[in-house]
Amino acid sequence: MDLRIFTEPQQGAGYDTLLSVAKATEDLGFDAFFRSDHYLRMGSADGLPGPTDAWITLAGLARETKRIRLGTLMTAATFRLPGVLAIQVAQVDQMSGGRVELGLGAGWFEEEHTAYGIPFPQEKFARLEEQLAIVTGLWATETGKTFSYEGTHYQLTDSPALPKPAQAKVPVLIGGHGANRTPRLAGQYADEFNMPFASVEDTERQFGRVRAAAEAAGRRGDDLVYSNALVVCVGKDDAEVARRAAAIGREIDELKANGLAGTPAEVVDRIGHFQAAGSQRIYLQVLDLADLDHLELISSQVQSQLS
C-alpha cells in the first residue's frame, strides 16, 4: 500500500510552506506529493496568502526534490488549453527527471472561475474527453511527426507535438463518483483511477465499474492502479486526535466515518478495509500544513506497519 501526501493549498499556503511539506514527504519515506488545482478557498478558511498555481508549484518542487513523485488531484480542464497543458506537464516532467503524474478532471468550482475571469462552460465533460485525447495524443506522437485533432471544442493542425516528457508514458489519473461516463473515460485513458472521499462500499462498487470499462476498451482491469483520497487525522492518543481535528475544524466522529482518523492502530485497520476493497494507494489529504509532526507520526507508526 503506497501512501501519498495530498495538499489543498487554496485553503491557505504559500510556496515556502508547500516546499516544507514536500521535503518532509521525501525525507519521511512517502511515495509522492500531490496538490489540488484550485484558485479560491473553500469554506471558512481565510485562504491567505492567496492561491498558488499547481504547475508552477510543481515546477519549483521538481528542482528541489529528488525522489518523490509529483502531481495533481485534479488539474481542472477548464483552466488550461490542452496543447498548453501538454507542454507544461512535459516540461515539469523533464525538470523532475521523470517524476510527474497528471490528474485531470472536468473542473467544477464555478466561483473560482468567476473570481478570476476563467470561462465556466456548461458542457465540461465533453471538453475533458477531448483534452485527454489531445494531451495523450501529443505525447504519443513520434518525434518528427505531427499531430492534428478536429474536435467540437478544440482543433489542432500539424502540431510538432513537442516537447516530450522525460518518461515514456506520463501516468494519467482520472477519478470521480460518476457511474457511467467517468468509468468509460478511465477505462480508455487512465493509468490510475482515484476514488475521492468515498466509503469502502462505494469504493468497491466504483472500482468494479472501472475494471469493466477497461475490459470493454480492450484492456485488462489490472492495467490500472486503483486508489483513494481520504482526509487524515492521526494522533498517538485520543487527546492528540481531538487536538488535530479541532485544528482543521472537523468533528472526530465525522472524520472516522468519512476518512482516516484515530490512533495509528485504528488508521491502519481502516486502511485495511480499503485495501480489501481493491485500493492499492491512498492519498492522505493533509489539511494542517504547519503540523509536520503529524507527517512524522504517520510515517513512523502507520506507514511502517503497512510496509
C-alpha positions as CSV (number, residue, x, y, z in Angstrom):
1,M,0.0,0.0,0.0
2,D,1.5,3.3,-1.1
3,L,0.9,6.4,1.0
4,R,1.0,9.8,-0.8
5,I,0.6,13.2,0.7
6,F,-2.1,15.4,-0.8
7,T,-2.5,19.1,0.0
8,E,-5.1,21.8,-0.6
9,P,-3.1,25.0,-0.8
10,Q,-6.0,27.2,-1.8
11,Q,-7.1,26.9,1.9
12,G,-4.0,28.9,2.9
13,A,-0.4,28.1,1.9
14,G,2.4,29.8,0.0
15,Y,5.2,28.1,-1.9
16,D,7.6,28.0,1.1
17,T,5.0,26.1,3.2
18,L,4.4,23.6,0.3
19,L,8.2,23.2,-0.1
20,S,8.5,22.3,3.6
21,V,5.7,19.7,3.3
22,A,7.2,18.3,0.1
23,K,10.7,17.9,1.7
24,A,9.1,16.3,4.7
25,T,7.2,14.0,2.4
26,E,10.5,12.9,0.8
27,D,12.5,12.7,4.0
28,L,9.9,10.6,5.7
29,G,9.6,8.0,3.0
30,F,6.2,8.8,1.5
31,D,5.8,7.9,-2.2
32,A,4.6,11.2,-3.6
33,F,3.5,14.8,-3.0
34,F,0.3,15.9,-4.8
35,R,-1.7,19.1,-4.6
36,S,-5.1,20.3,-5.7
37,D,-5.6,22.7,-8.6
38,H,-7.8,25.5,-7.2
39,Y,-7.6,29.3,-7.2
40,L,-10.2,30.0,-4.5
41,R,-10.6,29.0,-0.8
42,M,-13.5,26.9,0.3
43,G,-15.5,27.0,3.5
44,S,-14.3,29.1,6.4
45,A,-10.5,29.1,5.6
46,D,-9.0,32.5,5.1
47,G,-7.0,31.4,2.1
48,L,-4.1,33.6,2.9
49,P,-1.6,34.5,1.4
50,G,-3.6,33.7,-1.7
51,P,-3.7,31.0,-4.4
52,T,-0.6,29.3,-5.9
53,D,-0.7,27.7,-9.4
54,A,-0.4,24.0,-9.3
55,W,2.0,23.5,-12.2
56,I,4.2,26.5,-11.2
57,T,4.4,25.0,-7.8
58,L,5.3,21.5,-9.1
59,A,8.0,23.0,-11.4
60,G,9.7,24.5,-8.3
61,L,9.4,21.3,-6.4
62,A,10.7,19.4,-9.3
63,R,14.1,21.1,-8.8
64,E,14.0,21.0,-5.0
65,T,13.2,17.3,-4.5
66,K,14.9,14.2,-5.8
67,R,12.8,11.1,-5.2
68,I,9.1,11.7,-4.7
69,R,6.5,11.6,-7.4
70,L,4.8,14.9,-8.1
71,G,1.3,15.5,-9.4
72,T,-2.2,16.9,-9.2
73,L,-5.6,15.8,-7.9
74,M,-7.0,17.1,-10.2
75,T,-5.9,19.6,-12.7
76,A,-9.1,21.4,-14.0
77,A,-9.6,21.0,-17.7
78,T,-11.3,24.4,-17.6
79,F,-8.1,26.2,-16.5
80,R,-5.8,25.4,-19.5
81,L,-5.9,24.7,-23.2
82,P,-4.9,21.1,-23.8
83,G,-1.9,21.9,-26.0
84,V,-0.6,24.3,-23.4
85,L,-1.2,21.8,-20.6
86,A,0.7,19.1,-22.6
87,I,3.7,21.5,-22.9
88,Q,3.6,22.4,-19.2
89,V,3.4,18.9,-17.9
90,A,6.1,17.6,-20.3
91,Q,8.4,20.5,-19.2
92,V,7.9,19.8,-15.5
93,D,8.5,16.1,-16.1
94,Q,11.8,17.0,-17.7
95,M,12.7,19.3,-14.8
96,S,11.9,16.5,-12.3
97,G,13.8,13.8,-14.2
98,G,10.6,11.9,-15.0
99,R,8.6,12.0,-11.7
100,V,5.4,13.7,-12.8
101,E,1.8,12.4,-12.9
102,L,-1.2,14.2,-14.3
103,G,-4.5,14.0,-12.6
104,L,-7.1,15.6,-15.0
105,G,-10.7,16.4,-14.2
106,A,-13.5,18.4,-15.7
107,G,-13.5,21.3,-13.2
108,W,-16.5,22.0,-11.0
109,F,-16.0,25.1,-8.7
110,E,-17.8,27.9,-10.6
111,E,-17.0,30.6,-8.0
112,E,-13.2,30.4,-8.6
113,H,-13.8,30.8,-12.4
114,T,-15.9,33.9,-12.0
115,A,-13.4,35.3,-9.4
116,Y,-10.5,35.1,-11.8
117,G,-12.3,35.6,-15.2
118,I,-12.0,32.0,-16.3
119,P,-14.8,30.8,-18.6
120,F,-17.0,28.2,-17.0
121,P,-18.6,26.2,-19.8
122,Q,-21.9,24.4,-19.4
123,E,-20.6,21.3,-21.1
124,K,-17.5,20.3,-19.2
125,F,-17.3,16.6,-19.6
126,A,-17.0,16.6,-23.4
127,R,-14.2,19.1,-23.1
128,L,-12.4,16.8,-20.6
129,E,-12.7,13.9,-23.0
130,E,-11.2,16.0,-25.8
131,Q,-8.4,17.2,-23.6
132,L,-7.5,13.7,-22.6
133,A,-7.4,12.7,-26.3
134,I,-5.2,15.7,-27.2
135,V,-2.7,15.6,-24.3
136,T,-2.1,11.9,-24.6
137,G,-2.1,12.1,-28.4
138,L,0.6,14.9,-28.4
139,W,2.8,12.9,-26.0
140,A,2.4,9.7,-28.0
141,T,3.3,11.3,-31.4
142,E,6.7,10.2,-32.6
143,T,9.3,12.9,-32.8
144,G,9.5,14.3,-36.3
145,K,5.8,13.6,-37.0
146,T,2.9,15.9,-36.4
147,F,-0.4,15.7,-34.5
148,S,-3.8,17.0,-35.7
149,Y,-7.1,16.9,-34.0
150,E,-10.6,18.0,-35.1
151,G,-13.0,18.1,-32.1
152,T,-16.1,20.0,-31.2
153,H,-14.2,22.2,-28.6
154,Y,-10.6,22.0,-29.7
155,Q,-8.8,21.8,-33.0
156,L,-5.1,21.3,-33.6
157,T,-3.4,21.4,-37.0
158,D,0.0,19.9,-37.7
159,S,1.3,20.3,-34.2
160,P,5.0,19.3,-33.8
161,A,3.8,17.6,-30.6
162,L,6.8,18.9,-28.6
163,P,8.3,18.9,-26.1
164,K,8.3,15.3,-25.0
165,P,8.1,14.3,-21.3
166,A,11.2,12.6,-19.8
167,Q,9.0,9.5,-19.1
168,A,8.0,7.3,-22.0
169,K,4.5,7.5,-20.5
170,V,3.4,10.1,-18.0
171,P,0.8,8.4,-15.8
172,V,-2.7,9.9,-16.2
173,L,-5.1,9.8,-13.3
174,I,-8.9,10.1,-13.6
175,G,-11.2,10.0,-10.7
176,G,-14.8,10.6,-9.5
177,H,-18.1,9.1,-8.5
178,G,-19.9,9.1,-11.8
179,A,-21.4,5.7,-12.6
180,N,-21.1,5.8,-16.4
181,R,-19.0,8.4,-18.2
182,T,-16.2,8.5,-15.6
183,P,-15.5,4.8,-15.7
184,R,-15.6,4.9,-19.5
185,L,-13.0,7.6,-19.7
186,A,-10.9,5.9,-17.1
187,G,-11.1,2.6,-18.9
188,Q,-9.9,4.3,-22.1
189,Y,-7.3,6.8,-20.9
190,A,-6.3,6.3,-17.2
191,D,-3.2,4.7,-15.8
192,E,-4.8,5.2,-12.3
193,F,-8.3,5.6,-11.1
194,N,-8.8,7.6,-7.9
195,M,-12.0,7.4,-5.8
196,P,-12.1,10.6,-3.7
197,F,-13.7,10.8,-0.3
198,A,-15.9,7.7,-0.5
199,S,-16.9,4.9,1.7
200,V,-15.4,1.4,1.4
201,E,-18.6,0.2,-0.2
202,D,-18.8,2.9,-2.8
203,T,-15.1,2.5,-3.5
204,E,-15.5,-1.2,-4.2
205,R,-18.5,-0.6,-6.4
206,Q,-16.8,2.1,-8.5
207,F,-13.6,0.1,-8.9
208,G,-15.7,-2.7,-10.3
209,R,-17.3,-0.3,-12.9
210,V,-13.8,0.9,-13.9
211,R,-12.5,-2.6,-14.3
212,A,-15.4,-3.5,-16.5
213,A,-14.9,-0.3,-18.6
214,A,-11.2,-1.1,-19.0
215,E,-12.1,-4.6,-20.3
216,A,-14.7,-3.1,-22.6
217,A,-12.0,-0.9,-24.0
218,G,-9.8,-3.9,-24.7
219,R,-7.6,-3.6,-21.7
220,R,-7.2,-5.7,-18.6
221,G,-8.8,-4.4,-15.4
222,D,-5.4,-4.8,-13.7
223,D,-3.8,-2.4,-16.2
224,L,-4.9,0.4,-13.9
225,V,-3.8,1.3,-10.3
226,Y,-6.8,1.9,-8.0
227,S,-6.5,4.5,-5.3
228,N,-8.5,6.5,-2.7
229,A,-8.1,10.1,-1.5
230,L,-9.1,10.5,2.2
231,V,-8.7,13.1,4.8
232,V,-6.2,12.1,7.5
233,C,-6.1,12.9,11.2
234,V,-3.9,10.7,13.3
235,G,-2.8,11.1,16.9
236,K,-0.8,9.0,19.3
237,D,-3.8,9.1,21.7
238,D,-7.4,10.3,21.8
239,A,-6.3,13.8,23.1
240,E,-4.0,14.3,20.2
241,V,-6.6,13.2,17.7
242,A,-9.0,15.7,19.2
243,R,-6.4,18.5,19.0
244,R,-5.7,17.8,15.4
245,A,-9.4,17.5,14.5
246,A,-10.1,20.9,16.2
247,A,-7.2,22.5,14.3
248,I,-8.8,21.7,10.9
249,G,-12.4,22.4,12.1
250,R,-13.7,18.9,11.9
251,E,-15.6,16.6,14.2
252,I,-13.8,13.3,15.2
253,D,-16.8,11.1,14.6
254,E,-17.3,12.6,11.1
255,L,-13.6,12.1,10.3
256,K,-13.7,8.5,11.5
257,A,-16.8,7.8,9.4
258,N,-15.6,9.5,6.2
259,G,-11.8,9.5,6.4
260,L,-8.8,8.1,8.2
261,A,-8.8,9.3,11.8
262,G,-7.8,7.9,15.2
263,T,-4.7,6.3,16.7
264,P,-2.2,4.7,14.4
265,A,-3.7,1.3,15.1
266,E,-7.2,2.5,14.2
267,V,-6.0,4.1,11.0
268,V,-4.0,1.0,9.9
269,D,-7.1,-1.1,10.4
270,R,-9.3,1.4,8.5
271,I,-6.8,1.4,5.6
272,G,-7.0,-2.4,5.6
273,H,-10.7,-2.2,4.7
274,F,-10.0,0.0,1.7
275,Q,-7.2,-2.4,0.7
276,A,-9.7,-5.3,0.8
277,A,-12.0,-3.3,-1.5
278,G,-9.2,-3.1,-4.1
279,S,-7.3,0.1,-3.2
280,Q,-3.6,0.0,-3.8
281,R,-2.7,3.6,-2.9
282,I,-4.0,6.2,-0.5
283,Y,-3.7,9.9,-1.0
284,L,-3.7,11.4,2.6
285,Q,-5.4,14.7,2.5
286,V,-3.4,16.8,5.0
287,L,-5.2,20.0,5.9
288,D,-2.9,21.5,8.6
289,L,0.3,22.0,6.6
290,A,2.1,23.6,9.5
291,D,1.9,20.4,11.5
292,L,4.9,18.4,10.2
293,D,4.8,16.3,13.4
294,H,1.6,14.8,12.0
295,L,3.5,13.5,9.0
296,E,6.3,12.1,11.1
297,L,3.7,10.2,13.2
298,I,2.0,8.8,10.1
299,S,5.4,7.8,8.7
300,S,6.7,6.1,11.8
301,Q,3.5,4.4,13.1
302,V,1.2,4.0,10.2
303,Q,3.3,3.7,7.1
304,S,5.8,1.4,8.9
305,Q,3.1,-1.1,9.7
306,L,1.8,-1.1,6.1
307,S,5.3,-1.8,4.8
